[in-house]
């Protein structure tokens, strides 16, 4: 089983329906707040089930949801098929998007499931698809020194505020015996220091890499913003 297989099948990564709903609503609110204008074209890469993507679609002219798992793409199309400005694509279909066509690319809680080489290739693609001056946001990046205990504590705090604390306690126990735990042990999760992720993003051709507030409930994970150079900023040969 791969990470893509895991997300394509049934899993219990969310401890309850309320947890899932609140999680996706918080992420959608954070993405919507980052949309630069109502006329923006936005790509949300590795969006998952994106239950509140309509909030993001309402904040922009065009929203493209990219998800690797076919079963999740089917759910997204069923859920949001009536929204004229929202489309659902696979990672392979991102390659076919016109260059210089996007104002914002968001990859939230994604790069931990990619190898470094996969991330490098993705960064090159995202740079090509962004308009000059367009922004990339990498969110929920896991630093190497972040402990599982800290993640668990933040989840329990989110659960307490959101009214699913008991379910969260049970979910943490189930995770110990889950496929997610086994896959994490087998494949690991990619972690990056601030210096490490900055170097990778700059090497891909982005400029102005900077820390920003993370998306979601866990402030101990990191988020970064970078942009594609404007034509006027590119030095003459």
C-alpha positions in Angstrom: 0.0 0.0 0.0 1.2 3.5 -0.9 0.1 6.9 0.6 -2.1 7.3 -2.5 -3.8 4.0 -1.9 -4.3 4.9 1.7 -6.2 8.1 0.8 -8.1 6.4 -2.0 -9.6 3.8 0.4 -11.5 3.9 3.7 -9.5 5.3 6.6 -10.1 6.8 10.0 -7.7 9.7 10.0 -10.5 11.9 11.2 -11.8 10.8 14.6 -15.5 11.7 13.8 -17.6 13.4 11.2 -17.5 16.6 13.3 -13.7 16.5 13.3 -13.6 16.2 9.5 -16.1 18.9 9.0 -14.4 21.4 11.3 -11.0 20.6 9.9 -12.0 21.2 6.3 -14.0 24.3 7.3 -10.9 25.8 9.0 -8.7 25.0 6.1 -11.2 26.5 3.6 -11.4 29.7 5.7 -7.6 30.0 5.8 -7.3 29.5 2.0 -10.1 31.9 1.3 -8.4 34.5 3.4 -5.2 34.1 1.3 -7.0 34.6 -2.0 -5.6 37.9 -3.4 -8.8 39.1 -5.2 -12.2 38.0 -6.3 -10.8 37.7 -9.8 -8.1 35.2 -8.8 -7.6 31.7 -10.2 -6.6 29.3 -7.4 -5.2 25.8 -7.4 -5.5 23.8 -4.2 -3.1 20.8 -4.6 -3.7 17.7 -2.4 -7.0 19.1 -1.3 -8.5 15.9 0.1 -12.3 15.9 0.5 -12.3 19.7 0.8 -15.8 19.6 2.3 -16.0 23.4 2.5 -14.4 24.2 -0.8 -17.5 26.3 -1.7 -16.1 28.9 0.7 -13.0 29.2 -1.4 -14.9 29.2 -4.6 -17.0 32.1 -3.4 -13.8 34.1 -2.8 -12.3 33.7 -6.3 -13.1 33.6 -9.9 -11.9 30.1 -10.5 -11.0 27.3 -8.1 -9.2 24.1 -9.2 -9.1 21.2 -6.8 -6.3 18.8 -7.4 -6.4 15.3 -5.7 -4.4 12.2 -6.4 -7.0 9.7 -5.1 -9.6 8.8 -7.8 -12.3 8.0 -5.2 -11.9 11.3 -3.6 -12.0 13.1 -6.9 -15.4 11.4 -7.6 -16.7 12.6 -4.2 -15.6 16.1 -5.0 -17.3 16.2 -8.4 -20.5 14.8 -6.8 -20.4 17.4 -4.0 -19.5 20.5 -6.0 -20.7 19.6 -9.5 -23.2 22.5 -9.4 -20.5 25.2 -8.9 -19.6 26.6 -12.3 -16.3 28.1 -11.2 -14.9 24.9 -9.5 -13.2 22.0 -11.3 -11.5 18.8 -10.1 -8.3 17.5 -11.6 -5.7 14.8 -11.0 -2.0 15.8 -10.4 -1.3 14.7 -14.0 -3.9 17.1 -15.3 -2.2 20.0 -13.6 0.6 19.6 -16.1 -1.9 20.4 -18.9 -3.0 23.7 -17.3 -1.9 26.8 -19.2 1.3 28.3 -18.1 1.1 31.7 -16.4 -2.6 31.1 -15.6 -2.9 30.9 -11.8 -2.8 33.7 -9.2 -2.4 31.4 -6.2 -1.2 27.8 -5.6 -1.8 26.2 -2.2 -0.3 22.9 -1.1 -1.6 22.3 2.4 -0.6 19.2 4.4 0.8 17.7 1.2 4.5 17.8 1.0 5.0 15.4 3.9 3.7 12.7 1.6 6.1 13.5 -1.2 9.7 12.5 -1.6 12.2 15.4 -2.1 12.5 14.6 -5.8 8.7 14.6 -6.1 8.5 18.0 -4.4 11.2 19.4 -6.6 9.3 18.4 -9.7 6.0 19.8 -8.3 7.7 23.1 -7.5 8.8 23.5 -11.1 5.3 22.7 -12.3 3.7 25.1 -9.9 6.1 27.9 -10.9 5.3 27.4 -14.6 1.5 27.6 -14.0 1.6 30.7 -11.8 1.3 34.1 -13.4 4.2 36.5 -12.9 3.7 37.8 -9.4 1.6 34.8 -8.4 1.9 33.3 -5.0 2.7 29.8 -3.7 1.8 28.8 -0.2 3.1 25.6 1.4 1.3 24.9 4.6 1.3 22.4 7.4 5.0 21.6 6.8 6.4 19.3 9.4 9.6 20.4 11.1 12.1 17.6 11.9 11.9 18.2 15.7 8.1 18.1 16.0 7.0 15.3 18.3 4.0 13.1 18.0 3.0 14.2 21.5 2.9 17.9 20.3 0.7 16.9 17.4 -1.6 14.9 19.7 -1.8 17.8 22.2 -2.8 20.2 19.5 -5.5 17.8 18.2 -6.9 17.4 21.7 -7.0 21.2 22.1 -8.8 21.5 18.7 -11.2 18.7 19.8 -11.9 20.4 23.1 -12.8 23.7 21.4 -14.8 21.9 18.7 -16.8 19.5 20.9 -15.3 16.2 19.9 -12.8 15.6 22.7 -14.0 12.1 23.6 -13.9 11.0 20.0 -10.4 12.4 19.7 -9.1 10.4 22.6 -10.5 7.2 21.1 -9.1 8.2 17.7 -5.6 8.6 19.0 -5.8 5.1 20.4 -7.0 3.7 17.1 -4.2 5.4 15.2 -1.7 3.3 17.0 -3.0 0.2 15.3 -4.0 1.8 12.0 -2.7 1.6 8.4 -1.7 5.2 8.8 0.7 4.4 11.6 2.1 1.4 9.6 2.6 3.5 6.5 4.2 6.2 8.5 6.6 3.6 9.9 7.3 2.1 6.4 7.5 5.3 4.2 7.9 8.0 6.8 6.8 11.6 6.4 9.0 14.1 4.8 10.1 16.8 7.2 11.9 20.1 6.5 13.7 22.8 8.4 12.8 26.4 7.6 16.2 26.7 5.9 15.8 23.4 4.0 12.4 24.2 2.5 13.5 27.8 1.7 16.5 26.4 -0.2 14.3 24.0 -2.2 11.7 26.6 -3.1 14.4 29.2 -4.1 16.2 26.5 -6.2 13.0 26.0 -8.2 13.0 29.7 -9.1 10.6 31.2 -6.6 11.5 34.5 -4.9 10.7 36.1 -1.6 10.3 32.9 0.5 8.9 33.8 3.9 7.3 32.2 6.9 3.6 32.9 7.4 0.9 31.7 9.7 0.1 28.0 9.3 -3.3 26.8 8.0 -5.4 24.7 10.3 -5.3 24.1 14.0 -1.6 23.3 14.6 0.7 26.3 15.0 3.8 24.0 15.6 3.7 23.1 11.9 5.1 25.6 9.4 3.8 27.5 6.4 5.7 29.4 3.8 4.9 31.9 1.0 6.8 32.6 -2.1 6.1 34.2 -5.5 7.0 34.0 -9.1 9.0 37.0 -10.3 7.4 39.7 -12.3 8.9 40.1 -15.8 10.3 43.5 -14.8 12.2 41.9 -11.9 14.1 39.5 -14.1 17.6 40.8 -14.7 18.5 41.6 -18.3 21.0 39.2 -19.9 
